[in-house]
Amino acid sequence: MQASLFGVLAAAWIIWAVPFFLIRRGQTGTPHIVRRARWGIVAQAIGFSILWQSAFWLRTPQLWRVVPGVIFLGLADVLSWTSARTLGRQWRFDAGLNEDHQLVQSGAYRYVRHPIYTSMLCLLLGMGLLLTPLPLLGVAFVFFMAGTTFRVRIEDALLASRFGDTFEDYRQRVAAYIPFLY
């Protein structure tokens, strides 16, 4: 059982990451980048690293954890592929805008403004359900949410500065990264 779970985790991570390597990066001009948003990535990474801080290799998760865990991993992969494809060359590691940046509101962006963060949240929850005791998953969740909220605020401010009322209307209609909630 353990080997198959680790195989599922490895496959989920690989499938999740591949679309980001396939994106063509042909921006025009010099992008406007906010490097302090990297602190959000640090908090998110701490959240993911907390998932590994227990003797997960000694436990076999119960079925009530495996089923939603695998569902979350599958959802993470689907969101990763569809979001990266929709965002296209506008995707970047840093929070920033290209000179020719467009406000994407199609695909998964119709339901959440930041579906890549939604996919990362699903990845965290899926891994956590398969590997981590629930209290530790709760701590990982807090770090991840703090980092994601920090990045979302910075990215939303960038988009609002560029797209004004159009973005404000979008922000009012569409949740940030948890559909129908936030």
ZIPE-V360535 format. One line per field, one symbol per residue. ss: DSSP state (H for helix, E for strand, C for the rest). phi: phi as a letter, one per 30 degrees, with the letter a starting at -180 (. if undefined). A space follows every 10 residues. Layout:
# ZIPE-V360535
ss: ???
phi: ???
This chain:
# ZIPE-V360535
ss: CHHHHHHHHH HHHHHHHHHH HHCCCCCCCC CEEEHHHHHH HHHHHHHHHH CCCCCHHHCC CCHHHHHHHH HHHHHHHHHH HHHHHHHHHH CCCCEEECCC CCCCCCHHHH CECCHHHHHH HHHHHHHHHH HCCHHHHHHH HHHHHHHHHH HHHHHHHHHH HHHHHHHHHH HHHCECCCCC CC
phi: .edddddddd dddddddedd dcddcddcic dcbcdddddd ddddddeddd eccadddccc ddedcddddd dddddedddd dddddddidd dadddabddc ebddbciddd cbdbdddddd dddddddddd cceeddddde ddddddddde dddddddddd ddchdddddd dddbddbcei cb
